[in-house]
């Protein structure tokens, strides 16, 4: 049986819905933009963890 969790967005997201949401789905991580929910990117937990660690370390600060 495949386990699917509800979509979750960051508490830092705008109230207007401009945000990125995530959920777990069958051991993978799904990512989507709230304003375009039909397009979903699916990745592994390992790759998503590497992204989160890079964000926390400031590796992507140049993009904002």
N, C-alpha and C positions, 0 to 999 in steps of 0.2 A: 504494500500500500504506500502511495506517495503522500508525504506530509507537505502541506502548503500552509504557510502562515499568512496573516493579514499584511497588507502593505503598510510600511512605517516610514514616516518622514522625520527629519531632524527638527528639534525644537527651535533651531535657528532659522528655519524656513519662513518665508513671507506668509502672512495670513491670506494673501490673495491666491495662494496655490502654486506659485512659481517655485517648485522644489523638485528634488530628486528623491524617489522613494525606493525602498528595498524590501525584499521578503525572501524567505527561504522556500525552496521548492525542490523536493526530492534530493536533498543533500547539496544542492547548488544554491547560488545567490542570484536572484533576479533584480535588475535595476531598471527603472523607467523614470521618465519625466512626467510630472503630474499633468502637464498641459498636453501631453501626447501619449496617453497610457497604452495605446495599442502597440507601440514599439518597445520591446523588452530586450535587454541584453542579459544573457545568462553567462555566469562565470563560476569558477570553482571557489570554494572557501579559501583555499591557499592564495589564489591570485587576489581575491578581494581583501584578504588580510594584509597582503603586501602593499596594496593601494592605500588602505587605511593607515598603516604604519608610516608610509611615505608622506601622506597628508599631515599626520601628526608631527612628523619631523620637519615640516616646512619645505619639503622638496618641490611642492607645486605652488608655492606662494607667488611665483612670478606670473601665474595664470590669472590671478585676481587683482 
